[in-house]
Amino acid sequence: MTPEDDRIPLSLEGIKVALEQSQSPQARRKHLASLGQRVAEYERQYELRSVCLREALDAGNLAETADIVKWLHDYDTLNCLEHRGKAR
């Protein structure tokens, strides 16, 4: 069902498989690692720490491009997943 490169096809069946697989702790760790790698790459590319991203946007020091929005989304998602259940 899945292609040789382990990507899940974008279809109803593929989405079901992805949701089932996402329930495992191994899948969660893999997803967190992937997000962490992408966030680190953005930080290297833009020479800016993610914790400073919103401030740079608000101050107008960084343009809100599609790439920046993806970075912000990845960072927020990573932050949320890493801290889920730890604080309220």
N, C-alpha and C positions, 0 to 999 in steps of 0.2 A: 504494500500500500504506500509506503513512503519511498521517495526517490533515494538513490544511492548516497547522496550527500546528507541524509538524515533530515532534510527539510520536510515539513508537513505541508501537503498540498492545500491551497486555499479553496476549500470546498466545504460543504456541510459536514461530510464525513471527516475531513481533515480537522475541522474545528472541534468536533466531538473528541477526536483522538488527542488533540492538543489540550483540551480541558481535562480529560482523564489523566494524562501524563503530568499535568501541572500540579496534581494533588500530592505527588511524592516529595519527600524532603530532598532527594537528589535533584529533582527538577527545579525546586526552589533555589537550591545552592547554585545550580548552573545559571539560572536566570539572574541571580544577584551578582554572580561573577561577571556575566556578560554586561550587565548595567554598569558595574564598577569599572570595567575596561573601557567602555564607551565614555563614561564621565572623565576618566583619567586622560583619555585621548583629547577630549575637548579642552581640558585644562592645559595640556601641553600645547595644543594648537593655538589657543587664544592667550596663553601665558597669564591665566587668571584662575584663581581658586573658585570652585563652585559656590562656596559660602559667600563670595563677594559678587556673584552674578546679578542678583536682583538689584543690589545697590548700584552697580555699574549701569544697568538698564535704566533705573529710575533717574540717575544723574545725567543720562544722555551720553555717557562715555562709551556705550556699546549700542550698535543698531540692532533692532529686533528683527533679525533675519530668520528664515526657516531653520537654518542650522542652529541658531541660538535657541529658538523655541524647542527644538528637539533636545538640546542639551538641558535646558531647564526642565523639561518633562522627564528626561532620564534621571536627572539629579533628584527631583522631587519624588519620583517613584522609588528610587533606591533608598532615599532617606525614609520614606514612609514604610517600606518593607523591612528595613533594618530595625526600625524602632517600633514596629507594630507590637502592641501589647506590653511594651516596657514602661510607658508613661501615659498618664491620662490626667 
